[in-house]
């Protein structure tokens, strides 16, 4: 068993670690609340973009846009697939990074010519070591403090690659907060768009329902070409903020668990320290009494 001095040093070390983990918990909590507020402030605009796309498709059902072109003639094994993968810049966030990387690995196993657009230093380091993988390094952004400007730059690049035929399918792999205790890693398709995604929910038929008048200038196609890039910005920005919130939520849970474990260890060590200290005192008293008895015998 360790002596009292060693136990005291270990307890002091654990106390310092507990202070750090508790501070990291508070920092992540503050950052997550700020990010959630930013997302709530900007969501209405992008929901309006989605509603406008739905309205246009409802009024002009026969409209053809290259953003809805699924390029069915290209066989699966020859399709150029781009994946935006959002990881964290650092660890200490439980299984957050592991789950994102695991889903990205599953996507890479699917047919097609894959190209990865990885955000987050931890993900870039992981995928840069994989042989035979085309890894784009255009977006060497930090995932901390996501901004609309950053989302707009990414969206413009993705839309451009799709329009030029460099990519046939574009996905985003990110983490969405289900609730305060659970986060879900998801894969959503950014481009091409699917009409069914914009169909009104709980409305199987529009027959007999009044539809307001609508004028599209200069044409429905031109309006759609302007709306879709902004819609892509909203999707990417939402994924960045959701991932940012999920990362800090995961870190909060990990740091809370670490703080609780440190407290439990301190409780156990305190009991052990008291026992060792009591044994040392008993030993000292025994030696004193023994010495006094020896002096009396002399």
C-alpha positions as CSV (number, residue, x, y, z in Angstrom):
1,X,0.0,0.0,0.0
2,X,1.3,3.5,-0.8
3,X,2.4,5.7,2.1
4,X,0.5,8.8,3.2
5,X,2.8,11.2,1.3
6,X,2.3,9.4,-2.1
7,X,-1.5,9.3,-1.5
8,X,-1.5,13.0,-0.7
9,X,0.4,13.8,-3.9
10,X,-2.0,11.7,-6.0
11,X,-5.0,13.3,-4.5
12,X,-3.6,16.8,-5.3
13,X,-3.0,15.7,-8.9
14,X,-6.6,14.4,-9.3
15,X,-7.9,17.6,-7.8
16,X,-6.1,19.6,-10.4
17,X,-7.4,17.4,-13.2
18,X,-10.9,17.7,-11.8
19,X,-10.6,21.5,-12.0
20,X,-9.5,21.3,-15.7
21,X,-12.3,18.9,-16.7
22,X,-14.9,21.0,-14.9
23,X,-13.6,24.2,-16.6
24,X,-13.8,22.4,-20.0
25,X,-17.4,21.4,-19.2
26,X,-18.4,25.0,-18.5
27,X,-16.6,26.3,-21.6
28,X,-18.3,23.8,-23.9
29,X,-21.7,24.6,-22.3
30,X,-21.3,28.3,-23.0
31,X,-20.1,27.7,-26.7
32,X,-23.0,25.3,-27.3
33,X,-25.6,27.8,-26.1
34,X,-24.2,30.5,-28.3
35,X,-24.2,28.3,-31.4
36,X,-27.8,27.1,-30.8
37,X,-28.9,30.8,-30.6
38,X,-27.1,31.6,-33.9
39,X,-28.8,28.7,-35.6
40,X,-32.2,29.7,-34.3
41,X,-31.7,33.2,-35.5
42,X,-30.8,32.1,-39.1
43,X,-33.1,29.1,-39.6
44,X,-36.2,31.0,-40.5
45,X,-34.6,32.4,-43.7
46,X,-33.4,29.1,-44.9
47,X,-36.7,27.4,-44.1
48,X,-38.3,30.1,-46.2
49,X,-36.0,29.2,-49.1
50,X,-37.1,25.6,-48.8
51,X,-40.8,26.7,-48.7
52,X,-40.2,28.8,-51.9
53,X,-38.7,25.8,-53.8
54,X,-41.7,23.8,-52.7
55,X,-44.1,26.5,-54.0
56,X,-42.3,26.8,-57.3
57,X,-42.5,23.0,-57.9
58,X,-46.1,23.0,-56.9
59,X,-47.0,25.7,-59.4
60,X,-44.6,24.6,-62.2
61,X,-44.6,20.8,-61.8
62,X,-43.1,20.3,-65.3
63,X,-40.1,22.6,-64.7
64,X,-36.7,21.1,-65.5
65,X,-33.7,22.3,-63.6
66,X,-30.1,20.9,-63.7
67,X,-30.2,20.9,-59.9
68,X,-32.7,18.1,-60.1
69,X,-30.8,16.1,-62.7
70,X,-29.9,12.8,-61.1
71,X,-27.8,11.7,-64.2
72,X,-29.4,8.3,-64.2
73,X,-27.4,7.3,-67.4
74,X,-24.2,7.2,-65.4
75,X,-23.7,3.7,-63.8
76,X,-23.1,3.5,-60.1
77,X,-19.5,2.4,-60.3
78,X,-18.6,5.4,-62.5
79,X,-20.5,8.1,-60.6
80,X,-18.3,10.8,-59.0
81,X,-19.3,11.1,-55.4
82,X,-18.2,13.9,-53.1
83,X,-18.6,13.8,-49.4
84,X,-18.3,16.7,-47.0
85,X,-17.2,15.2,-43.7
86,X,-17.5,17.3,-40.5
87,X,-15.3,16.2,-37.6
88,X,-13.7,18.0,-34.7
89,X,-10.4,19.7,-34.4
90,X,-9.5,17.8,-31.3
91,X,-10.6,14.8,-29.2
92,X,-11.9,14.6,-25.6
93,X,-15.4,14.4,-27.0
94,X,-16.4,10.8,-26.4
95,X,-17.4,8.8,-29.5
96,X,-18.2,11.9,-31.5
97,X,-15.3,11.7,-34.0
98,X,-15.4,7.9,-34.1
99,X,-19.0,7.9,-35.2
100,X,-18.5,10.4,-38.0
101,X,-15.4,8.6,-39.3
102,X,-17.2,5.2,-39.2
103,X,-20.1,6.5,-41.4
104,X,-17.6,8.1,-43.8
105,X,-15.8,4.7,-44.1
106,X,-19.2,3.1,-44.9
107,X,-19.8,5.7,-47.7
108,X,-16.3,4.9,-49.1
109,X,-17.3,1.2,-49.5
110,X,-20.2,2.1,-51.8
111,X,-19.8,2.0,-55.6
112,X,-18.4,5.1,-57.2
113,X,-15.3,7.3,-57.5
114,X,-15.1,9.0,-54.1
115,X,-13.7,12.4,-53.2
116,X,-13.6,13.6,-49.6
117,X,-13.9,17.2,-48.4
118,X,-13.0,16.9,-44.7
119,X,-13.5,19.6,-42.2
120,X,-11.8,19.3,-38.8
121,X,-8.2,18.6,-38.1
122,X,-8.8,15.2,-36.5
123,X,-10.6,14.0,-39.6
124,X,-8.1,15.4,-42.0
125,X,-5.2,13.6,-40.2
126,X,-7.1,10.4,-40.3
127,X,-8.1,10.4,-44.0
128,X,-4.8,11.8,-45.1
129,X,-3.2,8.4,-44.1
130,X,-5.6,6.4,-46.2
131,X,-4.0,5.2,-49.5
132,X,-5.9,5.5,-52.8
133,X,-8.3,8.1,-51.4
134,X,-8.7,11.5,-53.2
135,X,-8.7,14.0,-50.4
136,X,-9.5,17.6,-51.2
137,X,-7.7,20.2,-49.0
138,X,-9.6,23.3,-50.2
139,X,-11.6,23.7,-47.0
140,X,-8.9,23.8,-44.3
141,X,-11.2,25.6,-42.0
142,X,-11.5,25.2,-38.3
143,X,-14.9,23.8,-37.3
144,X,-15.0,26.1,-34.3
145,X,-17.3,29.1,-34.5
146,X,-19.0,28.3,-37.8
147,X,-20.0,31.3,-39.9
148,X,-22.4,32.0,-42.8
149,X,-19.4,33.2,-44.9
150,X,-17.6,29.9,-44.5
151,X,-20.8,28.0,-45.4
152,X,-21.3,30.2,-48.5
153,X,-17.7,29.6,-49.7
154,X,-18.2,25.8,-49.4
155,X,-21.7,25.9,-51.0
156,X,-20.4,27.9,-54.0
157,X,-17.6,25.4,-54.5
158,X,-19.9,22.4,-54.3
159,X,-22.5,23.9,-56.6
160,X,-19.8,24.7,-59.1
161,X,-18.4,21.2,-59.1
162,X,-21.8,19.8,-59.6
163,X,-22.7,22.1,-62.5
164,X,-19.3,21.4,-64.2
165,X,-19.9,17.6,-63.9
166,X,-16.9,17.1,-61.6
167,X,-19.3,15.6,-59.1
168,X,-22.5,13.6,-59.7
169,X,-23.6,13.2,-56.1
170,X,-22.7,15.3,-53.1
171,X,-23.3,14.2,-49.5
172,X,-22.8,15.8,-46.1
173,X,-21.8,13.6,-43.1
174,X,-22.4,15.5,-39.9
175,X,-23.8,15.0,-36.3
176,X,-27.2,16.2,-35.3
177,X,-28.3,16.8,-31.7
178,X,-31.3,14.6,-31.0
179,X,-31.6,15.9,-27.4
180,X,-29.3,17.0,-24.5
181,X,-28.2,13.4,-24.0
182,X,-28.1,12.0,-27.5
183,X,-26.6,12.9,-30.9
184,X,-27.1,11.1,-34.2
185,X,-24.6,10.9,-37.0
186,X,-26.4,11.5,-40.3
187,X,-25.7,11.5,-44.1
188,X,-27.8,13.8,-46.2
189,X,-27.7,14.5,-49.9
190,X,-27.0,18.0,-50.9
191,X,-27.1,17.6,-54.7
192,X,-28.9,16.7,-56.8
193,X,-32.2,17.7,-55.3
194,X,-35.2,15.4,-55.2
195,X,-38.7,16.7,-55.8
196,X,-40.2,14.3,-53.2
197,X,-38.1,16.1,-50.6
198,X,-40.1,19.3,-51.2
199,X,-43.5,17.7,-51.4
200,X,-46.0,19.1,-48.8
201,X,-46.2,16.7,-45.8
202,X,-49.5,15.2,-44.8
203,X,-51.0,16.3,-48.1
204,X,-51.3,13.4,-50.5
205,X,-53.3,15.3,-53.1
206,X,-53.7,19.0,-54.0
207,X,-56.9,18.5,-55.9
208,X,-59.6,20.9,-54.9
209,X,-57.2,23.0,-52.8
210,X,-56.8,26.7,-53.6
211,X,-53.4,27.6,-54.8
212,X,-52.4,31.3,-54.7
213,X,-51.3,33.1,-57.8
214,X,-47.6,33.3,-58.5
215,X,-45.5,35.2,-61.1
216,X,-41.9,34.1,-61.7
217,X,-39.6,36.6,-63.4
218,X,-37.9,36.3,-65.7
219,X,-38.6,32.6,-65.6
220,X,-39.2,29.7,-63.1
221,X,-35.8,28.3,-64.2
222,X,-34.0,31.5,-63.4
223,X,-35.6,31.9,-60.0
224,X,-34.8,28.3,-59.1
225,X,-31.1,28.8,-60.2
226,X,-30.9,31.7,-57.7
227,X,-32.8,30.0,-54.8
228,X,-31.0,26.6,-54.8
229,X,-27.5,28.0,-54.1
230,X,-28.9,29.9,-51.1
231,X,-30.7,26.8,-50.0
232,X,-27.4,24.9,-50.2
233,X,-25.8,27.5,-48.0
234,X,-28.5,27.0,-45.4
235,X,-28.1,23.3,-45.4
236,X,-24.3,23.5,-45.0
237,X,-24.5,26.2,-42.4
238,X,-27.1,24.2,-40.4
239,X,-24.9,21.0,-40.6
240,X,-21.8,23.0,-39.4
241,X,-23.7,24.5,-36.4
242,X,-25.4,21.2,-35.5
243,X,-22.0,19.4,-35.6
244,X,-20.4,22.2,-33.5
245,X,-23.2,21.9,-30.9
246,X,-23.0,18.1,-30.9
247,X,-19.3,18.2,-30.5
248,X,-19.5,20.4,-27.4
249,X,-22.4,18.5,-26.1
250,X,-20.4,15.3,-26.4
251,X,-17.4,17.0,-24.7
252,X,-19.7,18.2,-21.9
253,X,-20.8,14.7,-21.2
254,X,-17.2,13.4,-21.4
255,X,-15.9,16.1,-19.1
256,X,-18.8,15.5,-16.7
257,X,-18.1,11.8,-16.6
258,X,-14.4,12.6,-16.0
259,X,-15.2,15.0,-13.2
260,X,-17.5,12.5,-11.6
261,X,-14.9,9.8,-11.9
262,X,-12.3,12.1,-10.3
263,X,-14.7,12.8,-7.4
264,X,-15.2,9.1,-6.9
265,X,-11.5,8.5,-6.9
266,X,-10.9,11.3,-4.4
267,X,-13.5,9.8,-2.1
268,X,-11.8,6.4,-2.2
269,X,-8.3,7.9,-1.8
270,X,-9.5,10.0,1.1
271,X,-10.7,6.9,2.9
272,X,-7.4,5.1,2.1
273,X,-5.4,8.1,3.1
274,X,-7.2,8.2,6.5
275,X,-6.6,4.5,7.1
276,X,-2.9,4.9,6.2
277,X,-2.6,8.0,8.4
278,X,-4.3,6.2,11.3
279,X,-2.0,3.2,10.9
280,X,1.0,5.6,10.9
281,X,-0.2,7.3,14.1
282,X,-0.8,3.9,15.7
283,X,2.6,2.8,14.7
284,X,4.2,6.0,16.1
285,X,2.3,5.6,19.4
286,X,3.3,2.0,19.6
287,X,7.0,3.0,19.2
288,X,6.7,5.7,21.8
289,X,5.1,3.4,24.3
290,X,7.6,0.7,23.5
291,X,10.5,3.1,24.0
292,X,9.0,4.4,27.3
293,X,8.6,0.8,28.6
294,X,12.2,0.1,27.6
295,X,13.4,3.1,29.6
296,X,11.5,2.0,32.7
297,X,13.0,-1.5,32.5
298,X,16.4,0.1,32.5
